[in-house]
Amino acid sequence: MVEVIQDAAGRIDGQPVSRFTLRNAQGVEVVVLPWGAVIQSVRIPGRDGVFANVALGFADLATYVTGNIPFFGCVAGRYANRLGGEGFELDGVRYTPTLNMGTLTLHGGNRGFDTRFHAGDRILLGDADLRAAEIGRKQILIVRHGNRSSGGIARV
């Protein structure tokens, strides 16, 4: 069974933002933020049995909002890495993404998925008594066709 703990991570534009900690029976923990669908930390035991965080990231929400230049733990965008300034063609349609790194588009442009809220939802699993048990969280973001000059609807 997975325990899901919801607590306050901070505020963005005055709005409260939750943090979700998922912990299994062995004590392994994953902390997820809805801002950028960030995996903030992953705590697992080492060979010596001592738990340690093995994810690169920041201790507070504010740093993800104002300075996550390394894109730690986030869903970066429709694509990771760089696209050349000329854009691309898909099914005969030309797309020119927003340039945000000189003549390149890095990780989805100037407003990638890392700077968006991903709505959280529970993942349920029926147990032997057919009662729903929460076993995790999923983060959801739907981006419309043409958003940031991209083609198609993305369900992330």
N, C-alpha and C positions, 0 to 999 in steps of 0.2 A: 504494500500500500504506500502511496505517496502522500505526504502531508503538504498542503499548500497554505502558506502564510502570506497574508496581504497586509502590508503596512505602508506608511507614508515615506515616499522617497524625496519629496520636496514640492516645489511649485514651478510652473512655467506660465508666464504671462498671468500670474495671479491664480491660476487654476491648480488644484491639488493633483499630484501625480503619485500613483501607487507603485510599489515595488512588490514583486511576487517571489517568494522563496519556496522552491520545491525541494523536499527532503525525503529520501527513502528510508527504509528500516535500518539500513547500514550506516546512516548518517551522511551519505553523499548529498551535497546541496548544489543547486543551481539557482542563481538570482537573476531575474529577468525584469527589465524595464520596458514599458510600452513605448517610450520615446525611442524611435529607431529600432524597435524590437531588440534592444541591446541585451546580450548576455553579459551581465556585470561581473559575475564571478562564478567559478566552478570549484568547489572544495571537495577533494578526494583524498583518501589515505595513501601515503607513500609506503614503501617497503617496510618501514619501521612502524607503520600504523598511525603515524601522526598526520592529521589532516592539514592540507595546505591549499591555498588558492592557486590554480594553474592557468587562469585566464588573465590575459593582459587587459587592463581597464583602469577605471578611475573609482575613487571611493565615494564620490558624490554626483548627484544628478546634474548640478550646475556645470560641471566640467564637460559632460557629454553635450550639453546644450550650447555652450560658448566656445569649446575648444577641442572637439574630438577630431582633430586633424589627422591622427593616425587611423581613424575609423575603427577604433577598438570595439569588438564585440557586436557591431551593428549589422543590419541588413543595409548594405550601401546604396543600392539602387537597382534599376532594371538590368544593369550590367556592372561587373567589377572591372577595375583597371581603366584604361584610357581608350577613347575613340578619337580618331583624327578629325580635324576641323571641318573636313568636307562632308561629314555625316555618312549616311548609308542609305541603301535602297532595299525596300522590302516589298515583295509582291508588286513591283512596278511603281511604288510610291517612294518619293525621296523624303528623308527625314534629316533635319539638321539640328541636333541637340544643342542646348545652351553650352557655350564654352565657359569653363571656369578655371582653366589652367593654361593660360596662354592660348595656343591654337588647338587645345585638346579639351575634351569633356571627360572629367574624372568622376567615376562612381555615380553616374546619373545626373550630373550637372550641379547647378548652384542650389538646388533643393531636391536632393536625393531622398531615398527612403530613410536615411539616417536622421533626417530632420523632420520626420513626420510621426504623428501618433499612430500606433497600431492598436486597434481595439482588442482588448483581451476577452477571451471566452474560456469557459471550463471545458476540459476533456473528461467525459464520464465513461465509466466502465461498470456494467452490472456485475454484482458479486453473486455468490451462491444463493443468497436469499432474494435475488433479483432487485435489490435496492441499488440505486445509482451511487457509485463511489467516485469522488473526484481523484483523477490520477495525474493531472497536470494542467497546463495552461497552453493555449495557442494564441498567437498574436495575428491579427487580421488587418490587412490594408488593401483596399481596392482603388486602383488608379485608372482613370478613364483614358480612352483613346485620345491621343493628341496632347496629353499632359507632358509638358517639357519637351515637346516635339517628338514624342515617341508614339509608335504605332501599337494598336491593339489595347485591350483591357487587361490589366495585370491584377491577378488575385494572389496576393503574397501572404 
